[in-house]
Amino acid sequence: MSMSLDLPHYTDLEWRLEAQLSSRSLERQVQPSILLRLHAEEEGVPSVHTIETDPVNLIHLTNSLETALAEIKSQHCRRIMRGIK
């Protein structure tokens, strides 16, 4: 009996940086935004997820993912993963 999860797998990531430099009401205003297009595949079926965010949220997301990656490499998680497979 296998307890493994069948989750979507990452295949590609496209990104684009957009910046609004000013508007009619506010001159000299900069509003950067980042558009991410994540390509994944689940059971041979491709899917695309689009995310738009600002740099502050992207940094927070990156830090959260790095923390999760460091945790999954811990000895405790490795023992649990061996039990699941």
Secondary structure as UniProt FT lines:
FT   STRAND          9..20
FT   STRAND          31..42
FT   TURN            43..44
FT   STRAND          45..53
FT   HELIX           55..72
FT   HELIX           75..84
//
